[in-house]
Amino acid sequence: MTKVSAFYDRKVQCIACKHSYTTTRIRSRFVKVTGYDSDFCPLYDSDEVNPLLYNVNVCPHCGFSFTDEFTKYIVPVLKSDLEAKISQHWHPQDYGSNRNVEDAIKTYKLAAYCALIKKEKKVTIAGLYLRTAWLYRKIKNHEQERRFINLATHEYIDSYINDDFTGSSMSETKLLYLIAELLRRQEKYDEAVKYFSRVIEKQHLSTEPKIVEMAKDRWFEMREIYKQAKTI
């Protein structure tokens, strides 16, 4: 009996240059999630069978990098920008096979740069930064993790202010919670409390009670920290 691998090749067409290529993916039945960090970072049973490593498609021909969250259309003037800023400087590389954390970090940075040039939604760019932070967390590079959490926070706040997340898989409840949690992780407690409070204030409109409860837990934890600080 043939043993089925956790990995398989998926055929992809580059959004920018239309070149077709294959890239590695993981079969969902092999993925085992053991838990989540408070900013929704998934914790997997295996370091190798980790879908985060394979989320980004990197075109070996032109270097354009994207995820399934990217829109398929590129405005002609932006396509010229992509060619000038990425393709003309691209040295053919193949990220289509097995990746380690360092490889994956490079793919997310490439995708974030492409997303900025292509003018993808802020919520999409924020997601790329956040996943980069998660990967740095995995290898315990706290300085870079914090840097990318900060970048993600700014993009998420812009997304919320400009209602840019509408039509995406990101709900208002989750977005507000994420902003608050990322601010908390940067010790920006006053700002974090404001966003946690917004989650709680809007709970009657939410269909995600678990996230509301998480916001309440964080809010109470921070309130206790304030109380203890005042007694010192």
C-alpha positions as CSV (number, residue, x, y, z in Angstrom):
1,M,0.0,0.0,0.0
2,T,1.4,3.4,-1.0
3,K,2.0,5.8,1.8
4,V,0.5,9.2,1.2
5,S,2.8,12.1,1.8
6,A,1.7,15.2,3.9
7,F,3.0,17.3,1.0
8,Y,1.7,17.7,-2.5
9,D,2.4,19.9,-5.5
10,R,-0.1,22.6,-6.4
11,K,-0.1,24.2,-9.8
12,V,-0.2,28.0,-9.7
13,Q,-0.3,30.8,-12.3
14,C,1.5,34.0,-11.5
15,I,-0.9,36.9,-11.2
16,A,1.8,39.3,-12.7
17,C,3.5,37.4,-15.6
18,K,1.1,34.5,-16.1
19,H,3.9,32.0,-15.8
20,S,2.7,28.6,-14.5
21,Y,4.6,26.7,-11.8
22,T,4.2,24.3,-9.0
23,T,4.6,25.0,-5.3
24,T,4.4,22.8,-2.3
25,R,1.3,22.6,-0.1
26,I,0.2,20.5,2.9
27,R,-2.7,18.1,2.9
28,S,-5.1,19.4,5.6
29,R,-5.7,16.0,7.1
30,F,-2.0,15.9,8.2
31,V,-2.2,19.3,10.0
32,K,-2.6,19.0,13.8
33,V,-3.2,22.2,15.7
34,T,-2.5,21.9,19.4
35,G,-3.5,25.4,20.4
36,Y,-3.3,29.2,19.6
37,D,-1.4,32.1,21.1
38,S,-3.5,35.1,22.2
39,D,-2.9,36.8,18.8
40,F,-4.3,33.7,17.0
41,C,-0.9,32.3,16.1
42,P,-1.6,28.6,15.5
43,L,0.6,26.1,17.3
44,Y,1.2,22.9,15.3
45,D,2.1,19.5,16.5
46,S,4.9,19.3,13.9
47,D,7.6,21.8,13.0
48,E,7.7,20.4,9.4
49,V,4.0,20.0,8.8
50,N,3.3,23.7,9.3
51,P,1.0,25.4,6.7
52,L,2.4,28.8,7.7
53,L,5.6,27.9,5.8
54,Y,3.8,27.4,2.5
55,N,1.2,30.1,2.5
56,V,3.0,32.3,-0.1
57,N,3.4,31.6,-3.8
58,V,6.7,32.8,-5.2
59,C,7.0,32.9,-9.0
60,P,10.4,31.6,-9.9
61,H,10.2,33.5,-13.2
62,C,9.5,37.1,-12.2
63,G,9.6,37.0,-8.4
64,F,6.0,38.2,-7.8
65,S,4.9,36.7,-4.5
66,F,1.3,36.4,-3.4
67,T,-1.2,34.5,-1.2
68,D,-4.8,33.4,-1.9
69,E,-5.9,36.7,-0.2
70,F,-4.5,38.8,-3.0
71,T,-6.9,40.2,-5.7
72,K,-6.3,38.7,-9.1
73,Y,-6.3,42.0,-11.1
74,I,-3.3,44.3,-11.4
75,V,-3.8,47.9,-12.6
76,P,-1.5,48.3,-15.7
77,V,0.5,51.2,-14.1
78,L,1.1,49.1,-11.0
79,K,2.1,46.2,-13.2
80,S,4.9,48.4,-14.6
81,D,5.9,49.3,-11.1
82,L,6.2,45.6,-10.2
83,E,8.3,44.9,-13.2
84,A,10.6,47.8,-12.4
85,K,10.9,47.2,-8.7
86,I,10.9,43.4,-8.5
87,S,11.2,41.5,-11.8
88,Q,14.1,43.5,-13.2
89,H,16.1,42.8,-10.0
90,W,15.0,39.2,-9.6
91,H,17.5,36.4,-9.7
92,P,15.7,33.2,-10.4
93,Q,15.0,31.3,-7.2
94,D,12.8,28.4,-6.4
95,Y,10.7,28.4,-3.3
96,G,8.4,25.7,-4.6
97,S,9.8,22.7,-2.6
98,N,10.2,22.1,1.1
99,R,10.7,25.3,3.2
100,N,12.2,26.0,6.6
101,V,11.3,29.0,8.8
102,E,14.0,31.2,7.3
103,D,12.8,30.4,3.8
104,A,9.2,31.2,4.8
105,I,10.2,34.5,6.3
106,K,11.8,35.5,3.0
107,T,8.6,34.6,1.1
108,Y,6.4,36.7,3.4
109,K,8.7,39.7,3.1
110,L,8.6,39.3,-0.7
111,A,4.8,39.0,-0.6
112,A,4.5,42.1,1.7
113,Y,6.6,44.1,-0.7
114,C,4.6,43.0,-3.7
115,A,1.3,43.8,-1.8
116,L,2.5,47.3,-1.1
117,I,3.4,48.0,-4.7
118,K,0.2,46.3,-6.0
119,K,-1.8,48.4,-3.4
120,E,-3.5,45.4,-1.8
121,K,-5.9,46.0,1.1
122,K,-4.4,47.1,4.3
123,V,-5.9,44.1,6.1
124,T,-4.0,41.7,3.6
125,I,-0.7,43.5,4.2
126,A,-1.2,43.4,7.9
127,G,-1.8,39.7,7.8
128,L,1.5,39.2,6.0
129,Y,3.4,41.2,8.6
130,L,1.6,39.3,11.5
131,R,2.5,35.9,10.0
132,T,6.1,37.1,9.6
133,A,6.1,38.0,13.3
134,W,4.8,34.6,14.2
135,L,7.7,32.9,12.3
136,Y,10.2,35.1,14.1
137,R,8.5,34.1,17.4
138,K,9.1,30.5,16.5
139,I,12.8,31.0,16.2
140,K,12.8,33.3,19.2
141,N,14.0,36.4,17.4
142,H,12.1,38.8,19.7
143,E,13.5,42.0,18.2
144,Q,12.2,41.2,14.7
145,E,9.0,39.7,16.1
146,R,8.2,43.0,17.8
147,R,9.2,45.0,14.6
148,F,6.7,43.1,12.5
149,I,4.0,43.2,15.2
150,N,4.4,47.0,15.1
151,L,4.1,47.0,11.3
152,A,1.0,44.8,11.4
153,T,-0.6,47.0,14.1
154,H,-0.3,50.1,12.0
155,E,-1.8,48.4,8.9
156,Y,-4.7,46.9,11.0
157,I,-5.5,50.3,12.5
158,D,-5.5,51.9,9.0
159,S,-7.7,49.1,7.8
160,Y,-10.2,49.7,10.7
161,I,-10.2,53.5,10.2
162,N,-10.8,53.3,6.5
163,D,-13.2,50.3,6.6
164,D,-10.8,48.5,4.4
165,F,-11.5,45.1,5.9
166,T,-15.1,45.0,4.6
167,G,-15.6,42.1,2.2
168,S,-12.6,40.1,3.7
169,S,-12.6,37.2,6.1
170,M,-11.7,39.6,8.9
171,S,-14.7,40.6,11.1
172,E,-14.9,43.9,13.0
173,T,-14.8,42.0,16.3
174,K,-11.6,40.1,15.4
175,L,-9.9,43.1,13.9
176,L,-10.5,45.2,17.0
177,Y,-9.3,42.4,19.3
178,L,-6.2,41.9,17.2
179,I,-5.3,45.6,17.3
180,A,-5.7,45.6,21.0
181,E,-3.7,42.4,21.6
182,L,-0.9,43.5,19.4
183,L,-0.8,46.9,21.2
184,R,-0.7,45.0,24.5
185,R,2.2,42.9,23.3
186,Q,4.1,46.2,22.6
187,E,3.3,47.4,26.2
188,K,1.1,50.2,24.7
189,Y,-1.4,49.5,27.5
190,D,-3.5,52.7,27.3
191,E,-4.2,52.2,23.6
192,A,-4.8,48.5,24.0
193,V,-7.4,49.1,26.7
194,K,-9.3,51.4,24.3
195,Y,-9.5,48.8,21.6
196,F,-10.4,46.0,24.0
197,S,-13.2,48.2,25.4
198,R,-14.5,48.7,21.8
199,V,-14.8,44.9,21.4
200,I,-16.8,44.7,24.7
201,E,-19.0,47.7,23.8
202,K,-19.9,46.2,20.5
203,Q,-20.5,42.6,21.8
204,H,-24.2,42.8,21.2
205,L,-23.4,43.1,17.4
206,S,-20.9,40.3,17.4
207,T,-21.4,36.7,16.3
208,E,-18.0,35.7,17.9
209,P,-18.6,35.3,21.6
210,K,-15.3,33.5,22.1
211,I,-13.3,36.6,20.9
212,V,-15.5,38.9,23.1
213,E,-14.6,36.7,26.1
214,M,-10.9,36.8,25.2
215,A,-11.2,40.6,25.1
216,K,-12.8,40.7,28.5
217,D,-10.1,38.4,29.9
218,R,-7.4,40.7,28.6
219,W,-9.2,43.8,29.8
220,F,-9.6,42.4,33.4
221,E,-5.9,41.2,33.4
222,M,-4.8,44.7,32.5
223,R,-7.0,46.3,35.1
224,E,-5.4,44.1,37.7
225,I,-2.0,45.1,36.5
226,Y,-3.0,48.8,36.9
227,K,-4.3,48.1,40.4
228,Q,-1.0,46.4,41.5
229,A,1.1,49.2,40.0
230,K,-0.8,51.8,42.0
231,T,-0.2,49.9,45.3
232,I,3.5,49.7,44.8
